[in-house]
Amino acid sequence: MEIPWYGPPQAAQQFGESVSRVVNEYHSLSYMQMGWKHTKWMGVTTYKVPNDLWMYQEIIHQLKPDLIVETGTFQGGSALYMACLLDVIGKGEIVTIDINRPDDPPEHPRLSYILGSSVADETVAEIQAKADAAECVLIILDSSHLTAHVSKEMRIYSEMVTKGSYLIVEDSNVNGHPIIPEYRESPGDPPGGPMEAIEAFMDERDDFEIDIDRHRYLMTFNPCGYLRKKV
Ligand SMILES: C[S@@+](CC[C@H](N)C(=O)[O-])C[C@H]1O[C@@H](n2cnc3c(N)ncnc32)[C@H](O)[C@@H]1O
């Protein structure tokens, strides 16, 4: 049986199937054990694994973005984390979007909230106005993970990403890559997650590339999800 590989291609060639199996099993175990659900930044719940939070730190330091847009706030932990990183580099703001309000939204001068759908016309217009005024825009898609929704977000927000910056598509590990085969958010949903949206997007577009260096810790919850806009 061929084991799918979600780590760096060089490592797959070097180490072969046994490593693919170990990494996928570790990934599945890490997901099932739910450590990610108990991750906190400054006491605020942050649905991320540390590997990906570290990648965010590296990307934010490298880009020094004027604007970060996050779809999917949940409790605001990831947004607060990025606001604190912006403070360290001394510039930029983050806008986070959700259809639900966090229980206790963290406050930070660089952080603002939009309550609404990431794909609603009024939300997109508000973000577009901010993006038009920014030199460097970083986008993170972490709201609904259904293929159709992610595809719509990718079409909208890819246009706002500035050259050299990233469109980060979160949780592309669902729908069997390698966790939760037949991913659905409601019983009537057709199965499919962000990976299927990424595959369709990359088939259509040649202005983005997958940054495989972001797989360097072997396990990321966003396999093939760090998309860099070509310069
Ligand atoms: C995975 S959680 C976000 C996690 C958060 N970014 C973090 O790392 O802690 C997904 C969030 O997306 C929100 N959501 C679902 N559909 C949405 C939509 N159409 N627009 C905006 N947010 C949405 C949900 O309410 C939920 O809070």
The ligand as an SDF file (V2000), in Angstrom:
LIG
                    3D

 27 29  0  0  0  0  0  0  0  0999 V2000
  -10.7990   26.4850   13.5850 C   0  0  0  0  0  0  0  0  0  0  0  0
  -11.7520   27.7690   14.3450 S   0  0  0  0  0  0  0  0  0  0  0  0
  -10.6000   29.1280   14.2900 C   0  0  0  0  0  0  0  0  0  0  0  0
   -9.4230   28.8950   15.1700 C   0  0  0  0  0  0  0  0  0  0  0  0
   -8.5480   30.0960   15.4470 C   0  0  0  0  0  0  0  0  0  0  0  0
   -8.0450   30.7080   14.2310 N   0  0  0  0  0  0  0  0  0  0  0  0
   -7.3860   29.6250   16.2960 C   0  0  0  0  0  0  0  0  0  0  0  0
   -6.3330   29.2740   15.7290 O   0  0  0  0  0  0  0  0  0  0  0  0
   -7.5410   29.5530   17.5110 O   0  0  0  0  0  0  0  0  0  0  0  0
  -12.9080   28.1170   13.0730 C   0  0  0  0  0  0  0  0  0  0  0  0
  -13.8030   29.3100   13.2960 C   0  0  0  0  0  0  0  0  0  0  0  0
  -14.3870   29.6470   12.0310 O   0  0  0  0  0  0  0  0  0  0  0  0
  -15.6380   30.2270   12.2680 C   0  0  0  0  0  0  0  0  0  0  0  0
  -16.4120   30.2320   11.0100 N   0  0  0  0  0  0  0  0  0  0  0  0
  -17.1160   29.2190   10.4500 C   0  0  0  0  0  0  0  0  0  0  0  0
  -17.6560   29.6250    9.2870 N   0  0  0  0  0  0  0  0  0  0  0  0
  -17.2650   30.9200    9.0980 C   0  0  0  0  0  0  0  0  0  0  0  0
  -17.4870   31.8790    8.0790 C   0  0  0  0  0  0  0  0  0  0  0  0
  -18.2480   31.6200    7.0190 N   0  0  0  0  0  0  0  0  0  0  0  0
  -16.9050   33.1030    8.2090 N   0  0  0  0  0  0  0  0  0  0  0  0
  -16.1380   33.3910    9.2880 C   0  0  0  0  0  0  0  0  0  0  0  0
  -15.9140   32.5230   10.2970 N   0  0  0  0  0  0  0  0  0  0  0  0
  -16.4600   31.3010   10.2010 C   0  0  0  0  0  0  0  0  0  0  0  0
  -16.2210   29.4120   13.4080 C   0  0  0  0  0  0  0  0  0  0  0  0
  -17.2140   30.1460   14.0940 O   0  0  0  0  0  0  0  0  0  0  0  0
  -14.9750   29.1130   14.2510 C   0  0  0  0  0  0  0  0  0  0  0  0
  -14.8590   30.0260   15.3370 O   0  0  0  0  0  0  0  0  0  0  0  0
  1  2  1  0
  2  3  1  0
  2 10  1  0
  3  4  1  0
  4  5  1  0
  5  6  1  0
  5  7  1  0
  7  8  2  0
  7  9  1  0
 10 11  1  0
 11 12  1  0
 11 26  1  0
 12 13  1  0
 13 14  1  0
 13 24  1  0
 14 15  1  0
 14 23  1  0
 15 16  2  0
 16 17  1  0
 17 18  1  0
 17 23  2  0
 18 19  1  0
 18 20  2  0
 20 21  1  0
 21 22  2  0
 22 23  1  0
 24 25  1  0
 24 26  1  0
 26 27  1  0
M  CHG  2   2   1   9  -1
M  END
$$$$
